[in-house]
């Protein structure tokens, strides 16, 4: 048996095993098992090339010898085998009746009842509207002894309730630093923010933050903000969020410094992107200038890189730089407070 005869035998056997057919406008034909019919293409599993996608505008007709489901242009669903009595016409033979219709009126086709594309799309849309909690903890500990004694501890936690149309963020942190028995930081922060994307990518937000730092002479700093938000997202794990609103800041101090209150602006940027699922880069910036005195403002910046540990999406190592600038610090405190840090991060849903 020569090579040509072997190919003819193979094609004959393949045609017997895979009885579905797609007829092309140029007279060609594919044999196989039709898996899916959409408005743009037909998927057929062949013996010689696996699954192929054939454009609908190249198809003059098709036939299926096993029961399938098809949705017609008017939305009705028919079930049965399919034949191609003439070019451009399809006949669906069900258990009770036979429907003859133009090829163009077939919108969709599928094999199992649960594989209905509209049912799947509806389920996905409902899942996207569901809110999911996402949790994160951050911890770092370091120390040194000998010529100098240093101790540092940082703890943080957040819980985010994330949905397609809104998001609730809850967070808290504690940072303590000591050098040769002298405190250089003793800071606690808690905050909450709610954002509603009423006309995505546009939304509105309200947030409340509390902070105390004995080293900076701050007994309590309260900041309340409300404003508008704009975000840009894409499928490559990129995010850019811009915020603009009004802020009310009230501060009480450890010493006899009089309390202060300011009404100002709340300007913010939150930028995030991932690189090949190996690195995640975050940049957060907040500027709170007073309306009454433009020389009185706060700037907070936090930039960090998260790197997965052992190819795990849950455990990460974080390296970052944080800066806090207060244009009107009390006493002899410095305006700028910077810190480099490394932390272990755990994330879960």
SVG drawing of the C-alpha trace seen along z (x, -y; Angstrom):
<svg xmlns="http://www.w3.org/2000/svg" viewBox="-44 -81 74 83">
<polyline fill="none" stroke="black" stroke-width="0.4" points="0.0,0.0 1.5,-3.3 1.5,-6.6 -1.5,-8.0 -3.6,-5.0 -2.8,-5.3 -3.9,-8.9 -7.2,-8.0 -7.9,-5.2 -7.1,-7.6 -9.5,-10.2 -12.2,-7.6 -11.9,-6.3 -11.8,-9.8 -15.0,-10.7 -16.7,-7.7 -15.6,-8.5 -16.4,-12.2 -19.7,-12.5 -20.3,-16.3 -19.6,-18.4 -18.9,-22.1 -19.4,-23.1 -17.4,-26.1 -18.3,-28.8 -15.4,-27.7 -16.7,-24.1 -14.4,-22.7 -15.5,-20.7 -14.3,-19.9 -15.2,-16.6 -15.2,-16.3 -17.3,-16.9 -18.9,-20.3 -18.4,-21.6 -19.7,-25.2 -21.5,-27.6 -21.3,-31.3 -22.3,-34.4 -18.7,-34.8 -17.4,-31.2 -17.9,-27.5 -15.6,-25.2 -15.0,-21.7 -12.7,-19.0 -10.9,-17.2 -8.8,-14.1 -5.9,-15.8 -5.6,-19.2 -7.4,-19.2 -10.0,-22.0 -10.4,-24.5 -12.3,-27.8 -14.1,-28.4 -15.4,-31.9 -19.2,-32.0 -18.8,-34.2 -16.9,-31.3 -19.6,-28.7 -22.4,-27.8 -23.8,-25.1 -23.2,-22.4 -24.6,-19.2 -24.6,-17.5 -25.7,-13.8 -26.1,-14.0 -28.6,-16.2 -27.5,-19.7 -29.1,-22.9 -29.3,-26.0 -30.6,-29.5 -32.4,-31.2 -32.4,-34.9 -35.8,-35.4 -34.3,-33.9 -36.1,-30.5 -34.1,-27.4 -34.4,-24.2 -32.9,-20.8 -32.1,-18.0 -29.9,-16.8 -28.9,-19.3 -28.9,-18.7 -27.9,-21.0 -30.6,-20.3 -29.2,-23.2 -26.6,-25.9 -27.5,-28.6 -30.3,-26.6 -30.3,-24.6 -32.9,-22.0 -33.2,-21.1 -34.9,-17.7 -36.2,-17.4 -38.1,-14.7 -41.5,-16.4 -41.0,-18.7 -38.5,-19.8 -37.6,-23.4 -36.1,-24.7 -34.4,-28.1 -31.8,-30.2 -28.2,-29.6 -27.9,-33.2 -30.7,-32.8 -28.6,-30.4 -27.1,-32.6 -25.6,-30.0 -25.2,-26.3 -24.0,-24.1 -23.9,-20.4 -25.1,-20.3 -28.0,-22.2 -25.6,-23.7 -23.3,-24.9 -25.9,-27.5 -23.7,-30.6 -26.4,-33.0 -26.7,-31.1 -23.0,-31.1 -22.8,-34.9 -25.6,-35.5 -23.8,-33.5 -20.6,-35.4 -22.3,-38.7 -23.9,-37.8 -20.5,-36.6 -18.9,-39.9 -21.5,-41.8 -20.8,-39.7 -18.6,-41.3 -15.6,-39.3 -13.5,-39.9 -9.7,-40.1 -7.4,-40.1 -3.8,-41.0 -1.3,-41.1 2.1,-42.7 4.8,-42.1 8.5,-43.1 10.9,-42.7 14.5,-43.8 17.1,-44.5 20.8,-45.1 23.0,-44.8 26.6,-45.6 28.0,-49.1 24.3,-50.2 21.0,-48.7 18.2,-49.1 14.7,-47.6 12.0,-47.9 8.6,-46.3 5.9,-47.0 2.5,-45.4 -0.3,-46.0 -3.6,-44.5 -6.3,-45.2 -9.7,-43.8 -11.2,-44.9 -14.7,-44.1 -14.4,-44.3 -17.2,-44.4 -17.5,-45.5 -19.4,-48.6 -18.0,-49.5 -15.3,-48.8 -14.9,-49.0 -11.3,-49.2 -10.5,-48.8 -6.9,-49.1 -4.7,-49.5 -1.0,-49.6 1.5,-50.0 5.2,-51.1 7.7,-51.2 11.4,-52.1 13.9,-52.4 17.6,-53.2 19.8,-53.0 16.7,-53.0 15.3,-56.1 12.1,-56.1 12.3,-57.3 8.8,-56.2 5.6,-55.1 2.8,-55.4 -0.6,-53.8 -3.0,-54.3 -6.5,-53.0 -8.7,-54.0 -11.8,-53.2 -12.8,-54.1 -15.8,-53.4 -15.9,-54.0 -19.0,-53.7 -18.4,-53.7 -21.8,-55.0 -20.7,-55.6 -17.6,-53.5 -14.8,-54.7 -16.2,-57.6 -17.2,-57.3 -17.4,-59.0 -15.7,-58.2 -15.8,-58.9 -13.0,-58.1 -12.0,-58.5 -8.4,-58.1 -7.1,-58.3 -3.5,-58.5 -1.4,-59.0 2.3,-59.3 3.8,-60.1 7.3,-60.8 5.8,-63.4 3.9,-65.0 0.5,-64.0 -2.0,-62.7 -4.7,-62.3 -4.9,-63.3 -8.4,-62.9 -8.9,-63.3 -12.3,-63.1 -12.6,-63.3 -15.2,-63.1 -14.8,-63.5 -14.8,-62.0 -12.7,-59.2 -11.6,-58.1 -10.0,-54.7 -8.5,-52.9 -8.2,-49.1 -7.1,-46.6 -6.7,-42.8 -2.9,-42.9 -3.2,-43.7 -2.8,-47.5 -4.6,-50.0 -4.6,-53.8 -6.9,-55.6 -7.1,-59.4 -9.0,-61.1 -10.0,-64.7 -12.2,-66.0 -12.4,-68.0 -10.8,-67.2 -11.3,-68.2 -8.2,-67.7 -8.2,-68.0 -5.1,-67.5 -4.5,-67.4 -1.0,-67.3 0.8,-65.6 2.2,-68.8 0.5,-72.1 0.3,-73.0 -3.2,-74.3 -5.5,-72.1 -5.6,-72.8 -8.3,-72.3 -8.1,-72.9 -10.3,-72.5 -8.4,-71.5 -8.3,-69.5 -7.8,-65.8 -5.7,-64.9 -4.6,-61.3 -3.1,-58.8 -3.0,-55.0 -1.0,-53.2 -0.4,-49.5 0.9,-47.1 2.2,-43.6 5.2,-42.4 5.0,-38.8 3.3,-37.6 6.6,-37.9 6.6,-41.5 3.9,-43.9 4.7,-47.6 2.6,-49.9 2.7,-53.7 0.4,-55.6 0.5,-59.4 -1.8,-61.7 -1.6,-65.5 -3.7,-67.4 -3.2,-71.2 -5.2,-73.6 -7.5,-76.0 -7.1,-78.8 -3.3,-78.5 -1.7,-77.0 1.7,-76.7 0.1,-74.2 -0.1,-70.8 0.6,-67.1 2.2,-64.8 2.2,-61.0 3.9,-58.7 4.4,-55.0 6.1,-53.0 6.8,-49.3 7.5,-46.1 5.9,-42.8 7.7,-39.6 6.2,-36.1 7.9,-33.6 8.3,-30.0 6.0,-30.8 3.1,-31.4 0.5,-34.1 -0.2,-34.1 3.2,-34.7 5.3,-37.7 8.3,-39.8 7.8,-43.5 10.5,-46.2 9.4,-49.8 10.1,-53.4 7.7,-55.6 7.8,-59.4 5.6,-61.7 6.0,-65.4 4.4,-67.9 5.0,-71.6 4.1,-72.7 5.5,-70.2 5.3,-71.1 8.2,-71.7 11.6,-70.8 10.3,-67.9 11.6,-67.5 9.3,-68.2 10.2,-65.0 10.1,-61.5 11.4,-58.8 11.8,-55.1 13.0,-52.1 11.4,-48.8 11.1,-45.2 8.2,-43.1 6.6,-39.7 3.1,-39.8 0.3,-37.2 -2.8,-37.6 -5.9,-35.4 -9.6,-35.6"/>
</svg>
